[in-house]
Amino acid sequence: MHRNNKLHAFLLDKAKILTEEWYESLDKTNSRGVYASTNPEVINTLKKQNYDFHLQLCKLFIEEEEKFFTDFEEWILSIAQDEQHLNTPIHHTLREFFRVRGQYLNFISEFVELHQEEKENELKWNHMITLAFDKVVLKFVEENQRYSEQRLQAQQDMIKELSSPVIALDNNRALLPLVGDIDTSRARFILENTLQQCGEKGINHLYIDLSGVVIIDTLVADQIFNLLKALNLIGVKTTLSGIRPEIAQTTVQLGISFNDISIKPTLAGALTLPPPN
């Protein structure tokens, strides 16, 4: 790296100015998410994040490259995982990175005007700034995408769990109401979650209501049948209710037999009748 303590001091002295000029020039009418917020707390946090960025970036001209980017990673991770930035379209965030890069190029030009003896280094410094921004932006996008995927997966897992609850009715009976579309992934989760919940809650009879399910494909129907067999293996009796004609047709086409399974037309009917022996 091309070190220059004078340039570092010059940019460090401009840090607060960089932040204020950046925020004042922010086009809030054409921004979304964190950049359009009118919440004073969010605005102050955003300014601090921008100011901390400058404190770190200034070190570009006094630190070795490896240490510089290693130290910068903490800031990048904090922004990539920041709730306000996660709720901001990524192209708006990238636009602000590029605007800040323009600020630095302008200040380097200003520094060179004040120190003509450094004129020959201007192109080198501009290249360093551009390269640093490229690496920071790339790392930010990677971490933002990774964290967004993790958060999405956690939300999907929660939705699956909430949409497939094993509801205890008394000490040894429970209800599994299934609602909405069931794809292969959800069917697999239902199987695993139901077996676990029945074991943990000491259930010996489970009522499975399908009245809220409109369509089940052959793979899903097979998974449900596997669930019934698995429950039987751990000593849990089952009663199915609310099977629609379309679902019945699918199971017939699969050749699935429910001869050993209690079936009732409605959930109310299943719950009011005594369970089979």
Short mmCIF file of the C-alpha atoms (twelve columns), coordinates in Angstrom:
data_MODEL
# 
_entry.id   MODEL 
# 
loop_
_atom_site.group_PDB 
_atom_site.id 
_atom_site.type_symbol 
_atom_site.label_atom_id 
_atom_site.label_alt_id 
_atom_site.label_comp_id 
_atom_site.label_asym_id 
_atom_site.label_seq_id 
_atom_site.Cartn_x 
_atom_site.Cartn_y 
_atom_site.Cartn_z 
_atom_site.pdbx_PDB_model_num 
ATOM 1   C CA . MET A 1   0.000   0.000   0.000  1 
ATOM 2   C CA . HIS A 2   1.111   3.580   -0.626 1 
ATOM 3   C CA . ARG A 3   1.132   5.161   2.808  1 
ATOM 4   C CA . ASN A 4   0.632   8.862   3.372  1 
ATOM 5   C CA . ASN A 5   0.052   10.191  6.868  1 
ATOM 6   C CA . LYS A 6   -0.840  13.655  5.617  1 
ATOM 7   C CA . LEU A 7   -3.623  12.320  3.378  1 
ATOM 8   C CA . HIS A 8   -4.890  10.130  6.210  1 
ATOM 9   C CA . ALA A 9   -5.024  13.131  8.565  1 
ATOM 10  C CA . PHE A 10  -6.696  15.257  5.874  1 
ATOM 11  C CA . LEU A 11  -9.467  12.711  5.247  1 
ATOM 12  C CA . LEU A 12  -9.889  11.955  8.941  1 
ATOM 13  C CA . ASP A 13  -10.386 15.665  9.587  1 
ATOM 14  C CA . LYS A 14  -13.071 15.661  6.860  1 
ATOM 15  C CA . ALA A 15  -14.955 12.650  8.277  1 
ATOM 16  C CA . LYS A 16  -17.776 14.579  9.935  1 
ATOM 17  C CA . ILE A 17  -18.059 16.854  6.909  1 
ATOM 18  C CA . LEU A 18  -18.267 13.801  4.647  1 
ATOM 19  C CA . THR A 19  -21.105 12.389  6.722  1 
ATOM 20  C CA . GLU A 20  -23.100 15.628  6.906  1 
ATOM 21  C CA . GLU A 21  -22.618 16.426  3.220  1 
ATOM 22  C CA . TRP A 22  -23.591 12.880  2.269  1 
ATOM 23  C CA . TYR A 23  -26.774 12.911  4.343  1 
ATOM 24  C CA . GLU A 24  -27.801 16.408  3.239  1 
ATOM 25  C CA . SER A 25  -27.363 15.451  -0.429 1 
ATOM 26  C CA . LEU A 26  -29.369 12.247  0.039  1 
ATOM 27  C CA . ASP A 27  -32.339 12.214  -2.332 1 
ATOM 28  C CA . LYS A 28  -34.947 11.197  0.218  1 
ATOM 29  C CA . THR A 29  -37.792 11.448  -2.303 1 
ATOM 30  C CA . ASN A 30  -36.156 8.792   -4.462 1 
ATOM 31  C CA . SER A 31  -34.977 6.523   -1.649 1 
ATOM 32  C CA . ARG A 32  -36.516 3.724   0.331  1 
ATOM 33  C CA . GLY A 33  -35.858 1.953   3.593  1 
ATOM 34  C CA . VAL A 34  -33.272 3.402   5.941  1 
ATOM 35  C CA . TYR A 35  -32.438 6.307   3.605  1 
ATOM 36  C CA . ALA A 36  -36.034 7.574   3.562  1 
ATOM 37  C CA . SER A 37  -36.636 7.267   7.298  1 
ATOM 38  C CA . THR A 38  -37.855 10.309  9.248  1 
ATOM 39  C CA . ASN A 39  -37.258 8.627   12.601 1 
ATOM 40  C CA . PRO A 40  -34.600 10.704  14.460 1 
ATOM 41  C CA . GLU A 41  -33.135 7.582   16.092 1 
ATOM 42  C CA . VAL A 42  -32.780 5.804   12.751 1 
ATOM 43  C CA . ILE A 43  -31.247 8.915   11.184 1 
ATOM 44  C CA . ASN A 44  -28.694 9.290   13.986 1 
ATOM 45  C CA . THR A 45  -27.760 5.618   13.726 1 
ATOM 46  C CA . LEU A 46  -27.386 5.924   9.953  1 
ATOM 47  C CA . LYS A 47  -25.103 8.936   10.340 1 
ATOM 48  C CA . LYS A 48  -22.991 7.136   12.933 1 
ATOM 49  C CA . GLN A 49  -22.670 4.124   10.630 1 
ATOM 50  C CA . ASN A 50  -21.532 6.436   7.842  1 
ATOM 51  C CA . TYR A 51  -19.090 8.245   10.132 1 
ATOM 52  C CA . ASP A 52  -17.636 4.942   11.373 1 
ATOM 53  C CA . PHE A 53  -17.163 3.958   7.727  1 
ATOM 54  C CA . HIS A 54  -15.008 7.043   7.181  1 
ATOM 55  C CA . LEU A 55  -12.930 6.394   10.291 1 
ATOM 56  C CA . GLN A 56  -12.175 2.941   8.954  1 
ATOM 57  C CA . LEU A 57  -11.637 3.879   5.298  1 
ATOM 58  C CA . CYS A 58  -9.136  6.615   6.173  1 
ATOM 59  C CA . LYS A 59  -6.830  3.871   7.455  1 
ATOM 60  C CA . LEU A 60  -6.427  2.774   3.839  1 
ATOM 61  C CA . PHE A 61  -3.483  5.173   3.652  1 
ATOM 62  C CA . ILE A 62  -1.662  4.110   6.828  1 
ATOM 63  C CA . GLU A 63  -2.276  0.349   7.230  1 
ATOM 64  C CA . GLU A 64  -1.176  -2.731  5.392  1 
ATOM 65  C CA . GLU A 65  -3.819  -4.030  2.997  1 
ATOM 66  C CA . GLU A 66  -4.506  -7.317  4.816  1 
ATOM 67  C CA . LYS A 67  -4.995  -5.652  8.209  1 
ATOM 68  C CA . PHE A 68  -7.092  -2.888  6.647  1 
ATOM 69  C CA . PHE A 69  -9.651  -5.271  5.127  1 
ATOM 70  C CA . THR A 70  -9.638  -7.584  8.160  1 
ATOM 71  C CA . ASP A 71  -10.491 -4.659  10.451 1 
ATOM 72  C CA . PHE A 72  -13.098 -3.373  7.989  1 
ATOM 73  C CA . GLU A 73  -14.976 -6.681  8.067  1 
ATOM 74  C CA . GLU A 74  -16.563 -5.940  11.449 1 
ATOM 75  C CA . TRP A 75  -18.211 -2.796  10.055 1 
ATOM 76  C CA . ILE A 76  -19.333 -4.619  6.910  1 
ATOM 77  C CA . LEU A 77  -20.960 -7.413  8.924  1 
ATOM 78  C CA . SER A 78  -22.758 -4.953  11.189 1 
ATOM 79  C CA . ILE A 79  -24.309 -3.168  8.201  1 
ATOM 80  C CA . ALA A 80  -25.108 -6.370  6.298  1 
ATOM 81  C CA . GLN A 81  -27.038 -7.660  9.332  1 
ATOM 82  C CA . ASP A 82  -28.590 -4.331  10.309 1 
ATOM 83  C CA . GLU A 83  -32.388 -4.577  10.345 1 
ATOM 84  C CA . GLN A 84  -32.862 -1.165  8.707  1 
ATOM 85  C CA . HIS A 85  -30.485 -2.018  5.862  1 
ATOM 86  C CA . LEU A 86  -32.039 -5.464  5.437  1 
ATOM 87  C CA . ASN A 87  -35.354 -3.700  4.845  1 
ATOM 88  C CA . THR A 88  -33.760 -1.415  2.250  1 
ATOM 89  C CA . PRO A 89  -33.562 -2.436  -1.432 1 
ATOM 90  C CA . ILE A 90  -29.959 -3.395  -2.019 1 
ATOM 91  C CA . HIS A 91  -29.631 -1.214  -5.127 1 
ATOM 92  C CA . HIS A 92  -30.358 1.840   -2.946 1 
ATOM 93  C CA . THR A 93  -27.551 0.849   -0.573 1 
ATOM 94  C CA . LEU A 94  -25.156 0.279   -3.480 1 
ATOM 95  C CA . ARG A 95  -26.070 3.684   -4.878 1 
ATOM 96  C CA . GLU A 96  -25.001 5.295   -1.581 1 
ATOM 97  C CA . PHE A 97  -21.715 3.386   -1.552 1 
ATOM 98  C CA . PHE A 98  -20.961 4.797   -4.991 1 
ATOM 99  C CA . ARG A 99  -21.938 8.336   -3.959 1 
ATOM 100 C CA . VAL A 100 -19.579 8.158   -0.996 1 
ATOM 101 C CA . ARG A 101 -16.827 6.890   -3.283 1 
ATOM 102 C CA . GLY A 102 -17.343 10.026  -5.358 1 
ATOM 103 C CA . GLN A 103 -16.897 12.132  -2.231 1 
ATOM 104 C CA . TYR A 104 -13.513 10.530  -1.592 1 
ATOM 105 C CA . LEU A 105 -12.313 11.066  -5.119 1 
ATOM 106 C CA . ASN A 106 -13.271 14.742  -4.832 1 
ATOM 107 C CA . PHE A 107 -11.445 15.149  -1.522 1 
ATOM 108 C CA . ILE A 108 -8.322  13.475  -2.896 1 
ATOM 109 C CA . SER A 109 -8.423  15.986  -5.743 1 
ATOM 110 C CA . GLU A 110 -8.769  18.776  -3.166 1 
ATOM 111 C CA . PHE A 111 -5.830  17.401  -1.181 1 
ATOM 112 C CA . VAL A 112 -3.631  17.301  -4.277 1 
ATOM 113 C CA . GLU A 113 -4.543  20.907  -5.067 1 
ATOM 114 C CA . LEU A 114 -3.237  21.853  -1.629 1 
ATOM 115 C CA . HIS A 115 -0.144  19.651  -1.946 1 
ATOM 116 C CA . GLN A 116 1.100   19.899  -5.513 1 
ATOM 117 C CA . GLU A 117 4.141   17.800  -4.645 1 
ATOM 118 C CA . GLU A 118 1.756   14.824  -4.362 1 
ATOM 119 C CA . LYS A 119 0.292   15.289  -7.841 1 
ATOM 120 C CA . GLU A 120 1.992   12.180  -9.191 1 
ATOM 121 C CA . ASN A 121 0.231   10.042  -6.556 1 
ATOM 122 C CA . GLU A 122 -3.326  11.139  -7.372 1 
ATOM 123 C CA . LEU A 123 -4.046  8.365   -9.866 1 
ATOM 124 C CA . LYS A 124 -2.587  5.772   -7.508 1 
ATOM 125 C CA . TRP A 125 -4.754  7.001   -4.628 1 
ATOM 126 C CA . ASN A 126 -7.839  7.083   -6.818 1 
ATOM 127 C CA . HIS A 127 -7.146  3.493   -7.802 1 
ATOM 128 C CA . MET A 128 -6.733  2.512   -4.147 1 
ATOM 129 C CA . ILE A 129 -10.065 4.123   -3.251 1 
ATOM 130 C CA . THR A 130 -11.845 2.437   -6.156 1 
ATOM 131 C CA . LEU A 131 -10.371 -0.968  -5.315 1 
ATOM 132 C CA . ALA A 132 -11.210 -0.603  -1.627 1 
ATOM 133 C CA . PHE A 133 -14.820 0.298   -2.392 1 
ATOM 134 C CA . ASP A 134 -15.105 -2.608  -4.826 1 
ATOM 135 C CA . LYS A 135 -13.968 -5.086  -2.180 1 
ATOM 136 C CA . VAL A 136 -16.119 -3.571  0.577  1 
ATOM 137 C CA . VAL A 137 -19.220 -3.525  -1.620 1 
ATOM 138 C CA . LEU A 138 -18.667 -7.100  -2.790 1 
ATOM 139 C CA . LYS A 139 -18.224 -8.311  0.794  1 
ATOM 140 C CA . PHE A 140 -21.317 -6.391  1.882  1 
ATOM 141 C CA . VAL A 141 -23.445 -7.941  -0.869 1 
ATOM 142 C CA . GLU A 142 -22.194 -11.445 -0.031 1 
ATOM 143 C CA . GLU A 143 -22.891 -11.059 3.703  1 
ATOM 144 C CA . ASN A 144 -26.216 -9.323  3.144  1 
ATOM 145 C CA . GLN A 145 -27.352 -12.138 0.860  1 
ATOM 146 C CA . ARG A 146 -26.134 -14.833 3.247  1 
ATOM 147 C CA . TYR A 147 -27.824 -13.258 6.260  1 
ATOM 148 C CA . SER A 148 -31.043 -12.611 4.300  1 
ATOM 149 C CA . GLU A 149 -31.169 -16.279 3.267  1 
ATOM 150 C CA . GLN A 150 -30.610 -17.398 6.854  1 
ATOM 151 C CA . ARG A 151 -33.373 -15.103 8.080  1 
ATOM 152 C CA . LEU A 152 -35.722 -16.276 5.340  1 
ATOM 153 C CA . GLN A 153 -35.025 -19.908 6.197  1 
ATOM 154 C CA . ALA A 154 -35.705 -19.228 9.876  1 
ATOM 155 C CA . GLN A 155 -38.988 -17.538 8.965  1 
ATOM 156 C CA . GLN A 156 -39.978 -20.437 6.722  1 
ATOM 157 C CA . ASP A 157 -39.170 -22.924 9.483  1 
ATOM 158 C CA . MET A 158 -41.298 -20.930 11.906 1 
ATOM 159 C CA . ILE A 159 -44.178 -20.779 9.424  1 
ATOM 160 C CA . LYS A 160 -43.962 -24.531 8.898  1 
ATOM 161 C CA . GLU A 161 -44.010 -25.137 12.639 1 
ATOM 162 C CA . LEU A 162 -46.922 -22.768 13.219 1 
ATOM 163 C CA . SER A 163 -48.865 -24.220 10.297 1 
ATOM 164 C CA . SER A 164 -48.393 -27.811 11.491 1 
ATOM 165 C CA . PRO A 165 -49.143 -27.684 15.225 1 
ATOM 166 C CA . VAL A 166 -49.778 -30.764 17.324 1 
ATOM 167 C CA . ILE A 167 -52.428 -29.459 19.744 1 
ATOM 168 C CA . ALA A 168 -52.893 -31.441 22.945 1 
ATOM 169 C CA . LEU A 169 -56.571 -32.132 23.719 1 
ATOM 170 C CA . ASP A 170 -56.084 -33.969 26.998 1 
ATOM 171 C CA . ASN A 171 -53.396 -36.077 28.617 1 
ATOM 172 C CA . ASN A 172 -52.969 -38.498 25.721 1 
ATOM 173 C CA . ARG A 173 -54.922 -37.177 22.737 1 
ATOM 174 C CA . ALA A 174 -53.934 -34.449 20.283 1 
ATOM 175 C CA . LEU A 175 -55.088 -32.755 17.092 1 
ATOM 176 C CA . LEU A 176 -53.076 -32.002 13.953 1 
ATOM 177 C CA . PRO A 177 -55.090 -29.576 11.788 1 
ATOM 178 C CA . LEU A 178 -53.572 -29.185 8.319  1 
ATOM 179 C CA . VAL A 179 -54.458 -26.069 6.320  1 
ATOM 180 C CA . GLY A 180 -53.378 -24.760 2.922  1 
ATOM 181 C CA . ASP A 181 -51.138 -26.157 0.241  1 
ATOM 182 C CA . ILE A 182 -48.805 -28.958 1.238  1 
ATOM 183 C CA . ASP A 183 -45.742 -29.440 -0.905 1 
ATOM 184 C CA . THR A 184 -43.116 -32.141 -0.521 1 
ATOM 185 C CA . SER A 185 -40.922 -30.026 1.763  1 
ATOM 186 C CA . ARG A 186 -43.768 -29.184 4.121  1 
ATOM 187 C CA . ALA A 187 -45.001 -32.790 4.092  1 
ATOM 188 C CA . ARG A 188 -41.537 -33.970 5.149  1 
ATOM 189 C CA . PHE A 189 -41.484 -31.396 7.943  1 
ATOM 190 C CA . ILE A 190 -44.962 -32.458 9.094  1 
ATOM 191 C CA . LEU A 191 -43.790 -36.046 9.338  1 
ATOM 192 C CA . GLU A 192 -40.689 -35.219 11.368 1 
ATOM 193 C CA . ASN A 193 -42.341 -32.593 13.582 1 
ATOM 194 C CA . THR A 194 -45.444 -34.688 14.317 1 
ATOM 195 C CA . LEU A 195 -43.431 -37.724 15.368 1 
ATOM 196 C CA . GLN A 196 -41.263 -35.569 17.638 1 
ATOM 197 C CA . GLN A 197 -44.223 -33.724 19.192 1 
ATOM 198 C CA . CYS A 198 -46.205 -36.909 19.815 1 
ATOM 199 C CA . GLY A 199 -43.211 -38.456 21.513 1 
ATOM 200 C CA . GLU A 200 -42.507 -35.409 23.673 1 
ATOM 201 C CA . LYS A 201 -46.160 -34.926 24.689 1 
ATOM 202 C CA . GLY A 202 -46.881 -38.597 25.333 1 
ATOM 203 C CA . ILE A 203 -49.683 -38.739 22.746 1 
ATOM 204 C CA . ASN A 204 -51.258 -42.113 22.053 1 
ATOM 205 C CA . HIS A 205 -54.090 -40.962 19.761 1 
ATOM 206 C CA . LEU A 206 -53.754 -38.273 17.090 1 
ATOM 207 C CA . TYR A 207 -56.610 -36.741 15.123 1 
ATOM 208 C CA . ILE A 208 -55.452 -35.491 11.715 1 
ATOM 209 C CA . ASP A 209 -57.891 -33.106 10.047 1 
ATOM 210 C CA . LEU A 210 -57.484 -32.495 6.290  1 
ATOM 211 C CA . SER A 211 -60.573 -30.352 5.729  1 
ATOM 212 C CA . GLY A 212 -58.407 -27.256 5.168  1 
ATOM 213 C CA . VAL A 213 -56.311 -28.950 2.493  1 
ATOM 214 C CA . VAL A 214 -57.617 -28.589 -1.056 1 
ATOM 215 C CA . ILE A 215 -54.952 -30.301 -3.151 1 
ATOM 216 C CA . ILE A 216 -52.419 -33.017 -2.363 1 
ATOM 217 C CA . ASP A 217 -50.176 -34.466 -5.039 1 
ATOM 218 C CA . THR A 218 -49.052 -38.075 -5.156 1 
ATOM 219 C CA . LEU A 219 -45.727 -37.469 -3.390 1 
ATOM 220 C CA . VAL A 220 -47.403 -35.598 -0.534 1 
ATOM 221 C CA . ALA A 221 -50.116 -38.225 -0.180 1 
ATOM 222 C CA . ASP A 222 -47.398 -40.844 0.086  1 
ATOM 223 C CA . GLN A 223 -45.659 -38.806 2.795  1 
ATOM 224 C CA . ILE A 224 -48.882 -38.550 4.808  1 
ATOM 225 C CA . PHE A 225 -49.349 -42.298 4.521  1 
ATOM 226 C CA . ASN A 226 -45.756 -42.744 5.737  1 
ATOM 227 C CA . LEU A 227 -46.633 -40.517 8.697  1 
ATOM 228 C CA . LEU A 228 -49.554 -42.763 9.582  1 
ATOM 229 C CA . LYS A 229 -47.342 -45.849 9.409  1 
ATOM 230 C CA . ALA A 230 -44.609 -44.184 11.474 1 
ATOM 231 C CA . LEU A 231 -47.129 -43.119 14.128 1 
ATOM 232 C CA . ASN A 232 -48.431 -46.667 14.292 1 
ATOM 233 C CA . LEU A 233 -44.884 -47.942 14.833 1 
ATOM 234 C CA . ILE A 234 -44.438 -45.718 17.906 1 
ATOM 235 C CA . GLY A 235 -47.821 -46.743 19.293 1 
ATOM 236 C CA . VAL A 236 -49.885 -43.727 18.270 1 
ATOM 237 C CA . LYS A 237 -53.339 -44.468 16.870 1 
ATOM 238 C CA . THR A 238 -54.713 -42.088 14.254 1 
ATOM 239 C CA . THR A 239 -58.070 -40.835 13.083 1 
ATOM 240 C CA . LEU A 240 -58.369 -38.969 9.778  1 
ATOM 241 C CA . SER A 241 -61.141 -36.485 9.148  1 
ATOM 242 C CA . GLY A 242 -62.193 -34.010 6.478  1 
ATOM 243 C CA . ILE A 243 -60.834 -35.912 3.483  1 
ATOM 244 C CA . ARG A 244 -62.034 -34.125 0.335  1 
ATOM 245 C CA . PRO A 245 -63.086 -36.081 -2.778 1 
ATOM 246 C CA . GLU A 246 -60.018 -34.835 -4.674 1 
ATOM 247 C CA . ILE A 247 -57.697 -36.162 -1.974 1 
ATOM 248 C CA . ALA A 248 -59.567 -39.438 -1.822 1 
ATOM 249 C CA . GLN A 249 -59.135 -39.821 -5.582 1 
ATOM 250 C CA . THR A 250 -55.382 -39.203 -5.301 1 
ATOM 251 C CA . THR A 251 -54.977 -41.868 -2.614 1 
ATOM 252 C CA . VAL A 252 -56.972 -44.381 -4.676 1 
ATOM 253 C CA . GLN A 253 -54.760 -43.695 -7.702 1 
ATOM 254 C CA . LEU A 254 -51.718 -44.326 -5.523 1 
ATOM 255 C CA . GLY A 255 -53.131 -47.594 -4.315 1 
ATOM 256 C CA . ILE A 256 -52.896 -46.413 -0.708 1 
ATOM 257 C CA . SER A 257 -55.091 -48.386 1.648  1 
ATOM 258 C CA . PHE A 258 -56.622 -46.910 4.796  1 
ATOM 259 C CA . ASN A 259 -58.224 -50.152 5.901  1 
ATOM 260 C CA . ASP A 260 -56.530 -50.090 9.313  1 
ATOM 261 C CA . ILE A 261 -57.058 -46.377 9.897  1 
ATOM 262 C CA . SER A 262 -60.095 -44.762 11.510 1 
ATOM 263 C CA . ILE A 263 -61.683 -42.233 9.118  1 
ATOM 264 C CA . LYS A 264 -64.493 -39.799 9.922  1 
ATOM 265 C CA . PRO A 265 -66.201 -37.319 7.579  1 
ATOM 266 C CA . THR A 266 -65.724 -34.343 9.918  1 
ATOM 267 C CA . LEU A 267 -63.488 -33.374 12.799 1 
ATOM 268 C CA . ALA A 268 -66.484 -32.764 15.049 1 
ATOM 269 C CA . GLY A 269 -67.666 -36.296 14.376 1 
ATOM 270 C CA . ALA A 270 -64.223 -37.702 15.063 1 
ATOM 271 C CA . LEU A 271 -63.916 -35.920 18.402 1 
ATOM 272 C CA . THR A 272 -67.412 -36.772 19.660 1 
ATOM 273 C CA . LEU A 273 -67.117 -40.493 18.960 1 
ATOM 274 C CA . PRO A 274 -64.998 -42.677 21.201 1 
ATOM 275 C CA . PRO A 275 -61.625 -43.564 19.637 1 
ATOM 276 C CA . PRO A 276 -61.293 -47.080 18.185 1 
ATOM 277 C CA . ASN A 277 -59.745 -49.758 20.344 1 
# 
